[in-house]
Amino acid sequence: MLWALLTHLVGLVVDLAVGARRTADAKDLQIALLRHQLRLLQRRSSKLPRLSRWEKLTLAILATKLSRLTTNPRALLARAVLLVQPETVLRWHRELVRRKWTYRRRRAGGRPPLAAEVEALLLRLAAENPRWGDGRLQGELATLGHALGRSTVRDVLKRRYVPSAPLRGRRASTWRQFLARHRAPLLACDCFTVETLFLGTLYVLSFIKIGTRRVHVAGCTAHPTAARVTQQARQLRWSVRDRATPIRHLLRDRDATFPPGFDTVFAAEGSKVVRTPYRVPNAHAHAERWIRSVRAACLDHPLVVNEAHLRRVLTGYVTYSNQARPHQGREQRRPATPAAPPGDGPVRRRDRLGGLLHDDYREAAYIERHMSDVVSARYGAARR
């Protein structure tokens, strides 16, 4: 841009300097020759050339000077200027005058615009806390270091089509929100079937603790009577009674395998039985997902002979799932034992269920954990 402007100015100055030394006849002949060449170019090309801003400025200044030297400037401009119309040149000149007398406006006063990250934070707080009003959201933002007015909070929510707190709080809770609030003391149970080698059907009753993903198989049988299922529930309650987190809710489906006595066992311990709606498998997603995992990783590969064989296979897989398998819902942690820091020893592999499952570990970490278990067992035996 700068080089183009410099070239244009140098060429104009040279033309003016050379033209000042020529006689009037030479100038008239040169003007006639240039006008004739320009008509020939216009005849060959129908489109007019695109002029730059500095070329427009030069034409406007020269045309204005010429119009001031004559008595009939419009007619003279019509004969002299062939590239554009005289009105166009005059319009260019008026634009130059307007820019000369136009001043920059001062920046309008008022409140500064709200930062995008603050607005996003406000919308997130309103979505995660549907019962919070404008005042509560204002106070929470002030705690986080963002001082906003209550009217600003209200205007942002209105502009983003977020309803007010009473309307947001009336929305029914989803199953995902319910499970998130009651995940720690929530126990889910389900019953599934396994076909044996001789086409027999075995029923398996399993429980999974949602907070820790710890699995407990209550038993497997070919005849799931009401008394047997109730006894399995009673044995499970005895095994989890002395643990730190009590069972507040039991989530189960509406299978006819669960008799009324099954619910009575948990209700007697203060646990509330929650039955999932009809034909809504997502409401029972944790138990269904564990059944899918045990089938895909274990039960679909061996041929189960009888009830004792199935019990042995399930015991091995449950031990592996609780002690060695990382879970995505727990940020790749194990349900039963905390994640041990990696040791310096070599990586070893422990085969489970005849090589169907593999448990990889570092030897140093495994020896340290094994020694701590031995010391804990001896110390507990000495105290008893």
C-alpha positions as CSV (number, residue, x, y, z in Angstrom):
1,M,0.0,0.0,0.0
2,L,2.8,2.5,0.9
3,W,4.8,1.6,-2.3
4,A,1.7,2.1,-4.5
5,L,1.0,5.5,-2.9
6,L,4.7,6.6,-3.4
7,T,4.7,5.4,-7.0
8,H,1.5,7.3,-7.7
9,L,2.8,10.6,-6.2
10,V,6.2,10.4,-8.0
11,G,4.5,9.8,-11.3
12,L,2.1,12.7,-10.8
13,V,4.9,15.1,-9.8
14,V,7.0,14.1,-12.9
15,D,4.0,14.6,-15.2
16,L,3.4,18.1,-13.8
17,A,7.1,19.0,-14.0
18,V,7.4,17.8,-17.6
19,G,4.2,19.5,-18.6
20,A,5.3,22.9,-17.3
21,R,8.2,23.0,-19.8
22,R,6.1,22.2,-22.9
23,T,4.5,24.8,-25.2
24,A,0.7,25.2,-25.5
25,D,0.6,23.5,-28.9
26,A,2.5,20.5,-27.7
27,K,0.2,20.1,-24.7
28,D,-2.9,20.3,-26.9
29,L,-1.5,17.6,-29.3
30,Q,-0.6,15.4,-26.4
31,I,-4.0,15.8,-24.8
32,A,-5.7,14.9,-28.1
33,L,-3.5,11.9,-28.5
34,L,-4.3,10.7,-25.0
35,R,-8.0,11.2,-25.3
36,H,-8.0,9.2,-28.6
37,Q,-6.1,6.3,-27.0
38,L,-8.6,6.4,-24.0
39,R,-11.6,6.1,-26.4
40,L,-10.0,3.2,-28.1
41,L,-9.5,1.4,-24.8
42,Q,-13.1,2.1,-23.8
43,R,-14.3,0.7,-27.1
44,R,-12.4,-2.6,-26.5
45,S,-13.3,-3.0,-22.9
46,S,-16.9,-2.5,-21.7
47,K,-15.9,-2.5,-18.0
48,L,-14.4,0.5,-16.4
49,P,-11.2,0.0,-14.5
50,R,-11.3,-0.2,-10.7
51,L,-9.7,2.9,-9.2
52,S,-7.8,2.9,-5.9
53,R,-8.5,5.3,-3.1
54,W,-5.4,7.5,-4.1
55,E,-6.3,7.5,-7.7
56,K,-9.8,8.7,-6.8
57,L,-8.3,11.4,-4.6
58,T,-6.0,12.6,-7.5
59,L,-8.9,12.8,-9.9
60,A,-11.1,14.6,-7.5
61,I,-8.5,17.2,-6.6
62,L,-7.5,17.9,-10.3
63,A,-11.2,18.0,-11.3
64,T,-12.0,20.5,-8.5
65,K,-9.1,22.7,-9.5
66,L,-10.2,22.6,-13.2
67,S,-13.8,23.5,-12.3
68,R,-12.6,26.6,-10.4
69,L,-10.8,27.9,-13.4
70,T,-13.8,27.9,-15.8
71,T,-17.2,29.4,-16.0
72,N,-19.1,26.2,-16.9
73,P,-17.4,23.5,-14.8
74,R,-19.9,20.7,-15.4
75,A,-19.7,20.8,-19.2
76,L,-15.9,21.1,-19.0
77,L,-15.7,18.1,-16.7
78,A,-17.9,16.1,-19.0
79,R,-15.4,16.7,-21.9
80,A,-12.3,16.3,-19.8
81,V,-13.0,13.3,-17.6
82,L,-13.8,10.2,-19.6
83,L,-13.4,7.4,-17.0
84,V,-16.2,8.3,-14.7
85,Q,-19.2,10.7,-14.7
86,P,-18.8,14.2,-13.4
87,E,-21.3,13.5,-10.6
88,T,-19.1,10.7,-9.4
89,V,-16.0,13.0,-9.2
90,L,-18.1,15.6,-7.3
91,R,-19.4,12.9,-5.0
92,W,-15.8,11.9,-4.2
93,H,-14.9,15.5,-3.4
94,R,-17.9,15.8,-1.1
95,E,-16.8,12.6,0.7
96,L,-13.3,14.1,1.2
97,V,-14.9,17.3,2.7
98,R,-17.1,15.2,5.0
99,R,-14.2,13.3,6.3
100,K,-12.2,16.5,6.9
101,W,-14.9,17.9,9.2
102,T,-16.0,14.7,10.9
103,Y,-14.7,14.1,14.4
104,R,-14.4,10.8,16.2
105,R,-17.2,10.3,18.6
106,R,-16.3,9.7,22.2
107,R,-17.0,6.3,23.7
108,A,-20.4,6.2,25.1
109,G,-20.6,5.8,28.9
110,G,-22.3,3.0,30.8
111,R,-21.5,-0.3,32.4
112,P,-18.8,-2.4,30.8
113,P,-20.0,-5.6,29.1
114,L,-20.1,-8.8,31.1
115,A,-17.2,-11.1,30.5
116,A,-18.0,-14.3,28.6
117,E,-16.5,-16.6,31.3
118,V,-18.6,-14.9,34.0
119,E,-21.7,-15.3,32.0
120,A,-20.9,-19.0,31.4
121,L,-20.3,-19.5,35.1
122,L,-23.6,-17.9,35.9
123,L,-25.5,-20.1,33.5
124,R,-23.8,-23.2,34.9
125,L,-24.7,-22.3,38.4
126,A,-28.3,-21.7,37.4
127,A,-28.5,-25.1,35.6
128,E,-26.9,-27.1,38.4
129,N,-28.9,-25.4,41.2
130,P,-32.5,-25.0,39.9
131,R,-33.8,-23.8,43.2
132,W,-31.5,-20.8,43.5
133,G,-33.0,-17.4,42.9
134,D,-31.3,-14.3,41.5
135,G,-30.1,-13.2,45.0
136,R,-28.6,-16.6,45.8
137,L,-26.8,-16.6,42.4
138,Q,-25.5,-13.1,43.0
139,G,-24.1,-14.1,46.4
140,E,-22.5,-17.2,45.1
141,L,-20.8,-15.2,42.3
142,A,-19.6,-12.7,44.8
143,T,-18.1,-15.5,46.9
144,L,-16.2,-16.6,43.7
145,G,-14.8,-13.1,43.2
146,H,-17.4,-11.7,40.6
147,A,-19.4,-8.7,41.9
148,L,-22.6,-8.5,39.9
149,G,-25.8,-6.7,40.5
150,R,-29.0,-8.5,41.0
151,S,-30.6,-6.9,37.9
152,T,-27.6,-8.0,35.9
153,V,-28.1,-11.6,37.0
154,R,-31.8,-11.4,36.1
155,D,-31.1,-9.8,32.7
156,V,-28.6,-12.5,31.7
157,L,-31.0,-15.3,32.6
158,K,-33.8,-13.6,30.7
159,R,-31.6,-13.1,27.7
160,R,-30.5,-16.7,27.7
161,Y,-34.2,-17.9,28.1
162,V,-33.5,-19.4,31.5
163,P,-36.7,-19.5,33.6
164,S,-36.9,-18.1,37.1
165,A,-36.1,-20.2,40.2
166,P,-39.7,-21.4,41.0
167,L,-40.1,-22.7,37.4
168,R,-36.7,-24.3,37.4
169,G,-37.3,-26.0,40.7
170,R,-40.6,-27.5,39.6
171,R,-38.9,-29.8,37.0
172,A,-39.0,-33.4,38.1
173,S,-35.7,-35.1,39.0
174,T,-34.3,-37.6,36.5
175,W,-33.0,-41.0,37.4
176,R,-29.5,-39.8,36.8
177,Q,-29.9,-37.1,39.4
178,F,-31.6,-39.4,41.9
179,L,-28.8,-42.0,41.6
180,A,-26.1,-39.2,41.9
181,R,-27.7,-38.0,45.2
182,H,-28.1,-41.4,46.7
183,R,-25.1,-43.2,45.2
184,A,-23.1,-43.8,48.4
185,P,-25.8,-45.6,50.4
186,L,-27.6,-47.2,47.4
187,L,-27.6,-50.9,46.7
188,A,-28.9,-52.4,43.4
189,C,-29.9,-56.0,42.9
190,D,-31.0,-58.0,39.9
191,C,-31.5,-61.6,38.9
192,F,-30.2,-63.2,35.7
193,T,-30.1,-66.7,34.2
194,V,-27.3,-68.9,32.9
195,E,-27.8,-71.9,30.6
196,T,-25.8,-75.0,31.5
197,L,-24.2,-77.6,29.3
198,F,-27.2,-79.9,29.6
199,L,-29.7,-77.1,28.8
200,G,-30.6,-76.4,32.4
201,T,-31.4,-73.0,33.7
202,L,-29.7,-71.5,36.7
203,Y,-30.8,-68.3,38.4
204,V,-28.2,-65.9,39.9
205,L,-29.0,-63.2,42.4
206,S,-26.4,-60.4,42.4
207,F,-26.0,-57.1,44.3
208,I,-23.9,-54.1,43.5
209,K,-23.1,-51.1,45.6
210,I,-23.4,-48.1,43.4
211,G,-20.9,-45.9,45.4
212,T,-18.0,-48.3,45.4
213,R,-19.0,-50.7,42.5
214,R,-18.5,-53.6,44.9
215,V,-20.3,-56.7,43.7
216,H,-21.8,-59.5,45.9
217,V,-23.3,-62.7,44.4
218,A,-25.9,-64.0,46.9
219,G,-26.2,-67.4,45.3
220,C,-27.3,-69.4,42.3
221,T,-29.9,-72.1,42.1
222,A,-32.1,-73.9,39.7
223,H,-35.2,-73.3,41.9
224,P,-35.5,-69.7,43.0
225,T,-38.3,-70.2,45.6
226,A,-39.5,-67.3,47.8
227,A,-38.0,-68.8,50.9
228,R,-34.6,-69.2,49.3
229,V,-34.5,-65.7,47.8
230,T,-35.6,-64.2,51.2
231,Q,-32.8,-66.2,53.0
232,Q,-30.2,-64.9,50.5
233,A,-31.3,-61.3,51.1
234,R,-31.1,-61.9,54.9
235,Q,-27.5,-63.3,54.5
236,L,-26.5,-60.2,52.5
237,R,-27.9,-57.9,55.2
238,W,-25.9,-59.7,57.8
239,S,-22.7,-59.3,55.8
240,V,-23.1,-55.6,55.2
241,R,-24.5,-54.6,58.6
242,D,-21.2,-53.8,60.2
243,R,-19.8,-51.7,57.4
244,A,-19.2,-48.0,57.6
245,T,-21.8,-46.9,55.0
246,P,-25.3,-48.2,55.8
247,I,-27.7,-49.2,53.0
248,R,-30.4,-46.6,52.8
249,H,-32.1,-47.5,49.5
250,L,-32.4,-50.8,47.6
251,L,-33.0,-50.4,43.9
252,R,-34.6,-53.3,42.1
253,D,-36.9,-54.0,39.1
254,R,-40.4,-55.5,39.2
255,D,-39.3,-59.1,38.6
256,A,-41.6,-61.7,40.1
257,T,-38.6,-63.5,41.5
258,F,-38.5,-61.0,44.4
259,P,-41.3,-62.0,46.9
260,P,-42.8,-59.7,49.5
261,G,-40.5,-61.2,52.2
262,F,-37.5,-59.9,50.2
263,D,-38.6,-56.3,50.7
264,T,-39.4,-57.0,54.3
265,V,-35.9,-58.0,55.1
266,F,-34.5,-54.7,54.0
267,A,-37.3,-52.6,55.4
268,A,-36.7,-54.1,58.8
269,E,-33.1,-52.7,58.7
270,G,-34.3,-49.2,57.8
271,S,-33.7,-49.5,54.0
272,K,-36.2,-48.2,51.6
273,V,-37.0,-50.4,48.6
274,V,-37.3,-48.4,45.3
275,R,-38.8,-50.2,42.4
276,T,-37.9,-49.1,38.9
277,P,-40.7,-48.1,36.4
278,Y,-42.0,-50.5,33.8
279,R,-39.8,-51.0,30.7
280,V,-37.2,-48.4,31.8
281,P,-33.9,-50.3,31.7
282,N,-31.9,-47.1,32.1
283,A,-33.3,-46.7,35.7
284,H,-31.5,-49.9,36.6
285,A,-28.3,-49.2,34.5
286,H,-25.7,-50.2,37.1
287,A,-27.0,-53.7,37.7
288,E,-27.7,-54.2,34.0
289,R,-24.2,-53.1,33.1
290,W,-22.6,-55.4,35.5
291,I,-24.6,-58.4,34.2
292,R,-23.5,-57.5,30.7
293,S,-19.8,-57.3,31.9
294,V,-20.0,-60.7,33.6
295,R,-21.5,-62.3,30.5
296,A,-19.0,-60.7,28.1
297,A,-15.9,-61.3,30.1
298,C,-16.7,-64.6,31.8
299,L,-19.9,-66.5,31.3
300,D,-19.9,-66.5,27.5
301,H,-16.6,-68.4,27.3
302,P,-16.8,-71.5,29.5
303,L,-19.4,-74.3,29.4
304,V,-21.1,-74.3,32.8
305,V,-21.8,-77.9,33.9
306,N,-23.8,-77.5,37.1
307,E,-24.6,-75.2,40.0
308,A,-21.3,-75.9,41.8
309,H,-19.3,-75.1,38.7
310,L,-21.2,-71.8,38.2
311,R,-20.7,-70.8,41.8
312,R,-16.9,-71.4,41.5
313,V,-16.8,-69.3,38.2
314,L,-18.8,-66.5,39.7
315,T,-16.7,-66.4,42.9
316,G,-13.5,-66.1,40.8
317,Y,-14.9,-63.3,38.6
318,V,-16.4,-61.4,41.6
319,T,-13.0,-61.5,43.4
320,Y,-11.3,-60.2,40.3
321,S,-13.9,-57.5,39.8
322,N,-13.7,-56.3,43.4
323,Q,-10.0,-56.5,43.9
324,A,-8.2,-56.1,40.5
325,R,-10.5,-54.6,37.9
326,P,-10.5,-50.7,37.6
327,H,-13.8,-49.1,37.0
328,Q,-14.5,-46.0,34.9
329,G,-17.3,-44.8,37.3
330,R,-14.6,-44.6,40.1
331,E,-12.0,-42.9,38.0
332,Q,-10.2,-46.1,37.2
333,R,-10.0,-47.2,40.8
334,R,-10.7,-50.6,42.3
335,P,-13.8,-51.2,44.4
336,A,-12.2,-53.1,47.3
337,T,-8.6,-51.9,47.6
338,P,-7.1,-48.4,46.9
339,A,-4.8,-48.0,44.0
340,A,-1.3,-49.0,45.0
341,P,1.6,-46.8,43.8
342,P,3.6,-48.4,41.1
343,G,6.7,-50.1,42.3
344,D,10.1,-50.6,40.8
345,G,9.8,-54.4,40.2
346,P,8.9,-56.2,37.0
347,V,5.4,-56.5,35.8
348,R,3.9,-59.9,36.5
349,R,0.7,-61.6,35.4
350,R,-1.7,-63.5,37.6
351,D,-4.0,-65.9,35.8
352,R,-7.6,-66.3,37.0
353,L,-10.2,-68.9,36.0
354,G,-7.7,-71.0,34.1
355,G,-6.2,-68.0,32.1
356,L,-9.6,-66.5,31.1
357,L,-8.8,-63.4,33.1
358,H,-5.4,-61.8,33.7
359,D,-4.4,-59.6,36.6
360,D,-1.2,-57.6,35.9
361,Y,0.8,-56.1,38.8
362,R,4.2,-55.0,39.7
363,E,6.0,-57.5,41.9
364,A,7.3,-55.0,44.5
365,A,3.8,-53.5,45.0
366,Y,2.2,-57.0,45.3
367,I,4.8,-58.2,47.8
368,E,4.3,-55.1,49.9
369,R,0.5,-55.5,49.9
370,H,0.8,-59.2,50.6
371,M,3.0,-58.6,53.6
372,S,0.7,-55.9,55.0
373,D,-2.2,-58.3,54.7
374,V,-0.2,-61.0,56.6
375,V,0.8,-58.6,59.4
376,S,-2.9,-57.4,59.7
377,A,-4.1,-61.0,59.9
378,R,-1.6,-62.0,62.6
379,Y,-2.2,-58.8,64.6
380,G,-5.9,-59.4,64.5
381,A,-5.5,-63.0,65.5
382,A,-3.3,-62.0,68.4
383,R,-5.9,-59.5,69.7
384,R,-8.6,-62.2,69.5
